[in-house]
């Protein structure tokens, strides 16, 4: 069991990623030493280039994991108290969310300019490590592309080595594979090609986010902002789009150092620091108007695959990593999303100890057949108001 700074690396994501990096590196060096030996100038530069890509991949991977995205201090509040009305409140961190900040339930903190939580680095991607994460993806794709070339030519030479020997072709290094060497080479080639394809797509998404100066979460906010105005003459201007090169300079630089303080941001003309947060508050208000109360009639176990609730529920589980919640008979849930066999909502916690400083919000999916909708609108409004008072 790991403690201290090593606890972040003791997770299936980083351990798997490091294993893939090391395996591809080892197999490529093994094959490259036979296919193009480093005793020649070409072989020396070939090996040096690959080792450089491997080293930069590992360095940026570790940097993105340990530098982290940057977390808002607990109990954070803006200097000007009047600005609080334009900000969202985090009941877990017991503070306000700065512009572009979002709470990550896996990290348990509010993350500055949060893009997403990446299981491969066991951390969020945000303001503090976005450049390192993008560099990690870039060098991984380039390095694995190079590795795929070396392994492919090595396999070709190894499979056809008897042909070279039979025709007595000189000055061509012979690649010889044992059984385990052949298996590892084929496996390494499959991993390298897989990294080029999968990580290449993720790199494309990150570069698009940098060019637009928009995180994945902000893409969703903007989409809803445009939808809210589809039947009006009003146009929502995304406040952080500054033009191509200014957008790129917000993230990418030679040292991969974060720009600014993660709280105050340069905004487009006609916008202010709270243009996006005010839109988020408006969207939350609209969401409140759509929510409904459900009373729990049958207990929900919180299981991801609740076979006891029937085959249809089991086969139609939500394809998301959002949590499932455990509920007992008589609980009341504020439901904000609906599917045919599942509901997503937040459990109303009716009692609160006066000594408690914060409330752990209980939100997630549960089977629809466990609950029935409450149709009393006055009861609904009073329950929603009570829940808001507790959270603030």
N, C-alpha and C positions, 0 to 999 in steps of 0.2 A: 504494500500500500504506500502511495506517495504522499508526501507532505510538503508544505511550503510552496516555493516557486515551481516545483516539479509536478504538483498536483494537476496543473492544466494539461500537461503532456500525457498523463496517465488516463487516457480516454481512447475508446476504439478509433475515433477519427484520426487524431494525430499519429497514433501508433500504426494504423493502417497506411496512412500517407507516407510516413517515414520508411515503412517496410517496402512500399512500392518504389520510392526514390532509391533506396539502397540496392534493391534487387536489380532494377534496370541499370543502375550505374555499374554494379559488379559484373553482370552478364555482358554489358557492352564493352567494358574494359577487357574482359576475358576474350571475347570474339575479336575485338579490334586489334589486340596484340598479335593475333594470328593472321588476320586479313590484311592489315596494314601496319607492320611493326614500327615501333617508335625509333628504331635505329636509322630510319630514313627521315629526311626533312619533312616530307609529306605526312608520314605517319606521326611524327612528333607534333606537328601543328594540328593534325586531326584529333589526336588524343588530348592535346592542350585545350583546344576549343571545347570539346565535349566536357572535360573536367571543369572548365570555367562555367559552362551552362549548369552543370550539376551543382557546383558550389554556390552559384548565385541563386539557384532554385531553393536550396536548403537554407541559405542565409535569409532570404526574404520570407520563406515559410516560417522560420523560427521568429523572425522579427514581427510578422503580422500576428503571430500567436501571443508573444510575450509583451510587445508594446501595447497591444489592445486598442480598442476604438476610442477610448477616452470616455469616462463615466462622469455624469453630473454629480457634484457633491450631494450627499444626503441632506435633506432639509433645505435644498437650494431655493432661493427666492431672488427676484430681480432687485437691483438697488433701488429703483423707483417703485414704490408699492402700488402706484396707480396702474402699472403695467401688468399687475397680476390678473386683472379682469380680461386680458387678451391671451392668457396662457392656460394650458390644461394642467390639472392637478393630478399628481400621482399618489394614490393612497398607500402604496407599498413603500416608496422612498420618502413619503411625507414631505414632499416639496413640489414645486412647480416644474413643468417641463419647459426647458429653454427651446427657442425656435429650432426646428429640425431634429429635436431630440425625441426619442421614443423609449418606452420601457420594454426591456427584454425579459420575459418570464424565465428564461433559462439561465441568464446571467444574474437575474434578480436586481438589476440596476437600470437606471435611465441612461441610455447610450447617446452620445453626441452624434448627430447626423447619421443615425443608424440606417444601414442599407439592408442587412439581413444577418441572421445568426448562422455561421458556417460550422457544421459539425467537424469538418476536416481540420480546422485549426482550434476547435473547441472554444471559440470566442466569437464575438460579433465583428462584423466589418463595418467600420464607421470612420469618423473624422480622423482619428489618430493613426489608423493602419490601412486606410484605403489604398494609398500609394504602394506600400509594401505588398499588399495582397494582390494588386494588379501586376506588379513586377514578378511576384511568385508565379502567377498564371502564365505570364509571357515567357519567362525563362523555362518553365516546365514544358510548354508547347514546343519551343525551339529545341530544347535539349532532347525531348522525346522524338521529335521529327528527325534529328540527327541520329539518335539511337536506332530508330526504325531503319534508316538507310544502312548503317553499319551491320545490324543484325540480319537484314535481308540479303545483303551481298555475302556475308559470312555463311549464311545457310546455303546459298547457291553454290559457293565455293566448296563447302563441306560436303554437300550432296553429290557434287560432280568431281570430287577430288580424284577418283580413279581415272576419269577421262583425261585430266591434266597429266597424271602420272603415266598413263598409257601412251600419250602422244609426246611424252618427254618435253613438255613445255617448260622452258627455263625462266628464271627471274619472276616466277609467280609463286608467292607464299602458299603453301598447302594448309588448308584449314581442316583439322581433324577433330571430330566429336566422338566422345564416348556416349553411352546411353544417357547418363544423367546430364551431361553437358548439352546434348541435343534437346532433352526435355526442358531444361532451364532456358535455353535459347529461344525455343518456340514460345514458351510461356512469357518470357521477357518481351519478345516481339509483340505478342498479343496485348500485354499491358501497355507498351509504348504507343502502339496504334490507338488503343482505347483512350489513353491520356490525351493524345493529339485531338481526337474527335470530341470527347466529353469536355475536357478542360478548354479546348479551343472555343467551343460554344459559350462556355461561361466567360471566357476572356472577351468574346465579342459583346456579351451583355454588359460587362463592366466598362468596356470602352464606350459603348453607347451611353451608359449612365454618366460617364465623365464628360463626354461631349455635350450632353444635354444639361449637365449639372443637376441631375435628378436621381435620387435613390429609388430603389424598387418600391418602397413605401410611398414615396412622393408621386410615383407614377400612378398609383392607385388613388391617391387623394386628388390628383389632377383630373383623372378620368371621372371621378364622382363630381368634381366641381363643374366640369363641362356638361355632364348629364343634368345637373341641377338647373342649368341655364339654357337648355336646349330649345325651350319654347319662348325665350325672351331675347331682347336685343343686348343684354348684358354679356360681356366677355371677360372671362377670368384670365388675368395675366400671371403666369408663373413668375414669382419674384426673383428667383435665383438664376434665371437664364440671362447670362451676360454677354453672349456671343461666343463663338467657337474657341478662340485662343484664351480668352479670359476664363472660360469654363475649365479648360484643360489645366491652366495654371493654378486653379483652385485645389488641384489634387496632385498633379505630376510635377516633380522637379528632380534634380540630379540626386539629392540626398534622401528623397522620399520622406521629407519632413512635413508634418501637417502644417497647413497655412492658417493663421489666425489663432483664435482661442477656443473655437468650437461652439461659441455662444452667440457672438455678434457676427453677422454675415453681410457681405456686400450684396446689394439688391439692385434690381433693374429700376430704371426711371419710372416714377409714378407709383412705386411700391414702397412699403416700409418693412421694418423688422417683423411685424405681426400680421402681414398680409396672409400668409399661409396658415398661421395658427388661428386667426379669426375665421378662416374658411373651415378649418377642422372643427371649431366650436359650432359653427352653423350646421355642419354635417351631422355632428352629434345630436343637435337639437332635432333635426329631421329624423334621425334614427330613433330618438325617443318617441316620436309621434307614431312610429311604425311598430314599436315593441308591444308585446302582449304578455299577459301574466298566465302562467300555467301552474296548476296544482298537481303535485305528484300523488298519484293513486297507488302505484306499485313501486317498490324500491328499485333503484338503478345501482348496479354494482360498481360502475366506473370502469368496467373492463373494456379493452379495445375490441375484443371479439366476443360479444355477449351471446353465445349460442343458446342460452336459455330463453332469450327473447324471440326466438323463431329464426328460421332459415333466411327469410327476406331481410331481416335486420342484420343478420350476420354477413350476408353477401353484399349489402349496400352500405358498408361503413364509409364514413367520409374520408376521402383521400387527402388527408392533411395531418400534420404533426401536432395540431392543436389538442389540448388535453380532453379526456373524458372525465366526467365528474360523478362522484358517488352521492346519491340522494336517497332519502328515506321517505316513507309515507307521510304526507302532510306538509312537506317542504313546498315553498313557492319559488318559482324561477321566472326571471325576466327574460323572455325569449326574443332574440333579435334576428335570428336566421332560421330558415325552415328548409328541410328536405323531406322527401316522401316518408322516410322511416326514421329520421333523426332530427333533433332540435338542438340549437346552440343558444345558450343563455347564461345568466348569472344568478346564482342562488341568493335569495334575500336572507340576510342574517338578522333575525328579529331582535336578538338581545346582544348587548354590548357592555362589557365590564367597564366601569368608569376609569379604572386604572390603565386600560389599554391605550397605547399611543397610536396604533395603526390597526387597520383591518386587512387581513389577507383575503383578497377577492377570490371567490370560488366561481370560475367560469369554465365552460367547456361543453362538449357534446354529450347527449344522452338519448336513449331510444324514445321515439315519439309515443309508443304505446304505453309508456310509463305514466303519461301525464294527460290532463284534460285542460282545455282553455277556460279561464275565468272570463266571463262576459260582462261583469260589473265595471263600467268605465270609471266610476267614482272611486272604487276600490283600487283599480289599477293606478290612477293618478296619485292617490295617497301613498301607496306602496313605493312608487318610483320616487316621490319627493322624500320619503323617509330614508330610502337607500342613499340618495344624494347627500342628505344631511350627515349621515354616518361617515360617508367617504370624505367629507370635507371638515 
